[in-house]
Amino acid sequence: MKTDVLIIGAGLTGLLLAYRLKKSGISVKVVEANYRVGGRIHTISSKNETPIEMGATWFGVHHQNLIQLLEELELPIFEQFMEGTALFEPLSTAPPQKIQLPTNQQPSYRIQHGTSTIIHKLSSCLNTSELLLNEQVTRIEHRNDELIITTNLTSYKSKKVVSTLPPRLLLNTIQIQPQLPNELVDIANKTHTWMGESVKFGISYEKPFWKENQYSGTVFSNVGPITELYDHSNVENSRFALKGFLQNGMSEYSKEQRISKVFNQLEKLFGNDALNYLAYEDVLWKNEPYTSFPSSEFIFPHQNNGHPYYQKGYFDNSLFIGGTETSPEHGGYMEGAIKSAQYLSKKIIPLL
Ligand SMILES: Cc1cc2nc3c(=O)[nH]c(=O)nc-3n(C[C@H](O)[C@H](O)[C@H](O)COP(=O)(O)OP(=O)(O)OC[C@H]3O[C@@H](n4cnc5c(N)ncnc54)[C@H](O)[C@@H]3O)c2cc1C
């Protein structure tokens, strides 16, 4: 049977678009290459069931569409803990400095019980014939007024297709027939994939030693390997963790080497307490499948996000290119993914 809309990718854009279209009575199929939903949203349960965000975590009051969606889905939020002394490492030859962060900063928020709750809430409205995991789309063909989508397992026919892959990944990993305009291919190849090379890590602890010593857990470092660190305890304050980013170059080291370097730095910052941990987790996003496509040229952060070529339909308005990087506002962020899904649902619903 032909589906009205086949969506490639079960990240935030794909799942929200499917949710909106299905509510409007349109038949959908979401095809996801990975074994899990969520894409760049990935909450893991560390030792002692401490939830740790390996992908998207924070948002602010300016992310209005995300806040409205969380209200609609009845998912509560909480403020990022920042109280206490922060630490700043300006130079490897100077000791860490204690700093008090200004209190008038706009706070950041997190989703209670993890960012993935938004993904699970959206995907729960899809049945097993509407959400297909472990199926990588390899080809899209426009033939005789219909689209034929080939995966590693089978093929589907659909009236409309929406890709939610970062544009550079789409154009380099899915064969599209007939070819898309050269100008679009060129722009897609120069569109940055937000956080595609980042290294995120989290450490769970039995006790929040940093809070007990009047530290917020916040660290900014020019020295590394940790560049940023924050308290990552759960909303109930019953599971404790620190979480942050490592220098991108850390992906060249083995996990043992990364662990050794991270704890050397933490010991210097917080003393022996930091070594008494439950579990260390990290994700090297550049090695994560189906996330980004490597480039030998430097692409500036957010370069070409929201380009006008992404606002058009292709093959007589049957193929659309979505995903957070295609949003003219907040491209790269969860807010951009939501705006992309909303833009596409408004565009596609009247066509069907
Ligand atoms: C480490 C990190 C930290 C971040 N922190 C924040 C933050 O604090 N705040 C914030 O707002 N945003 C943050 N982001 C960005 C946020 O995660 C993204 O904006 C958002 O999740 C993008 O959603 P998306 O659906 O557009 O794309 P994606 O999540 O990339 O979804 C694309 C989907 O397509 C699938 N796919 C790929 N190829 C194929 C194929 N051939 N066939 C089928 N499926 C395929 C992928 O597996 C994936 O599920 C962060 C991202 C990362 C990686």
The ligand as a Tripos MOL2 file, in Angstrom:
@<TRIPOS>MOLECULE
LIG
   53    58     1     0     0
SMALL
NO_CHARGES

@<TRIPOS>ATOM
      1 C1         26.2140   16.2040   21.8600 C.3       1 LIG1
      2 C2         25.0260   17.0320   21.4700 C.ar      1 LIG1
      3 C3         24.5650   18.0090   22.3230 C.ar      1 LIG1
      4 C4         23.4640   18.8000   21.9720 C.ar      1 LIG1
      5 N1         22.9920   19.6990   22.8790 N.ar      1 LIG1
      6 C5         21.8660   20.3910   22.5900 C.ar      1 LIG1
      7 C6         21.2760   21.2050   23.5910 C.ar      1 LIG1
      8 O1         21.7440   21.2700   24.7310 O.2       1 LIG1
      9 N2         20.1590   21.9120   23.2410 N.ar      1 LIG1
     10 C7         19.5830   21.8180   21.9800 C.ar      1 LIG1
     11 O2         18.5610   22.4860   21.7340 O.2       1 LIG1
     12 N3         20.1060   21.0130   21.0450 N.ar      1 LIG1
     13 C8         21.2320   20.2960   21.3120 C.ar      1 LIG1
     14 N4         21.7430   19.4270   20.3900 N.ar      1 LIG1
     15 C9         21.1380   19.3980   19.0470 C.3       1 LIG1
     16 C10        19.8550   18.5390   18.9870 C.3       1 LIG1
     17 O3         20.1650   17.2600   19.4480 O.3       1 LIG1
     18 C11        19.3640   18.5050   17.5380 C.3       1 LIG1
     19 O4         19.0220   19.8150   17.1250 O.3       1 LIG1
     20 C12        18.1120   17.6410   17.3040 C.3       1 LIG1
     21 O5         18.0810   16.4970   18.0770 O.3       1 LIG1
     22 C13        18.0690   17.3200   15.8050 C.3       1 LIG1
     23 O6         16.9370   16.5400   15.4880 O.3       1 LIG1
     24 P1         16.6830   16.0940   13.9860 P.3       1 LIG1
     25 O7         15.5350   15.1700   14.0090 O.co2     1 LIG1
     26 O8         16.5880   17.2990   13.1030 O.co2     1 LIG1
     27 O9         18.0150   15.3330   13.5220 O.3       1 LIG1
     28 P2         18.6400   13.9710   14.0730 P.3       1 LIG1
     29 O10        18.4360   13.8600   15.5220 O.co2     1 LIG1
     30 O11        20.0550   13.9360   13.5630 O.co2     1 LIG1
     31 O12        17.7570   12.8330   13.3650 O.3       1 LIG1
     32 C14        18.0410   12.2780   12.1070 C.3       1 LIG1
     33 C15        17.6680   10.7900   12.1560 C.3       1 LIG1
     34 O13        17.8820   10.2080   10.8620 O.3       1 LIG1
     35 C16        18.3900    8.9110   11.0250 C.3       1 LIG1
     36 N5         19.0520    8.4980    9.7800 N.ar      1 LIG1
     37 C17        20.2490    8.9070    9.2890 C.ar      1 LIG1
     38 N6         20.4970    8.3320    8.0970 N.ar      1 LIG1
     39 C18        19.4160    7.5660    7.8160 C.ar      1 LIG1
     40 C19        19.0450    6.7470    6.6970 C.ar      1 LIG1
     41 N7         19.8550    6.6120    5.6080 N.pl3     1 LIG1
     42 N8         17.8720    6.0570    6.7370 N.ar      1 LIG1
     43 C20        17.0400    6.2040    7.8160 C.ar      1 LIG1
     44 N9         17.3300    6.9660    8.8800 N.ar      1 LIG1
     45 C21        18.4890    7.6450    8.8800 C.ar      1 LIG1
     46 C22        19.3470    9.0600   12.2130 C.3       1 LIG1
     47 O14        19.6560    7.8250   12.8030 O.3       1 LIG1
     48 C23        18.5270    9.9750   13.1320 C.3       1 LIG1
     49 O15        17.6990    9.2540   14.0030 O.3       1 LIG1
     50 C24        22.8160   18.6040   20.7150 C.ar      1 LIG1
     51 C25        23.2680   17.6010   19.8590 C.ar      1 LIG1
     52 C26        24.3530   16.8130   20.2300 C.ar      1 LIG1
     53 C27        24.8270   15.6910   19.3070 C.3       1 LIG1
@<TRIPOS>BOND
     1     1     2 1
     2     2     3 ar
     3     2    52 ar
     4     3     4 ar
     5     4     5 ar
     6     4    50 ar
     7     5     6 ar
     8     6     7 ar
     9     6    13 1
    10     7     8 2
    11     7     9 ar
    12     9    10 ar
    13    10    11 2
    14    10    12 ar
    15    12    13 ar
    16    13    14 ar
    17    14    15 1
    18    14    50 ar
    19    15    16 1
    20    16    17 1
    21    16    18 1
    22    18    19 1
    23    18    20 1
    24    20    21 1
    25    20    22 1
    26    22    23 1
    27    23    24 1
    28    24    25 2
    29    24    26 1
    30    24    27 1
    31    27    28 1
    32    28    29 2
    33    28    30 1
    34    28    31 1
    35    31    32 1
    36    32    33 1
    37    33    34 1
    38    33    48 1
    39    34    35 1
    40    35    36 1
    41    35    46 1
    42    36    37 ar
    43    36    45 ar
    44    37    38 ar
    45    38    39 ar
    46    39    40 ar
    47    39    45 ar
    48    40    41 1
    49    40    42 ar
    50    42    43 ar
    51    43    44 ar
    52    44    45 ar
    53    46    47 1
    54    46    48 1
    55    48    49 1
    56    50    51 ar
    57    51    52 ar
    58    52    53 1
@<TRIPOS>SUBSTRUCTURE
     1 LIG1         1 GROUP 0 **** ****
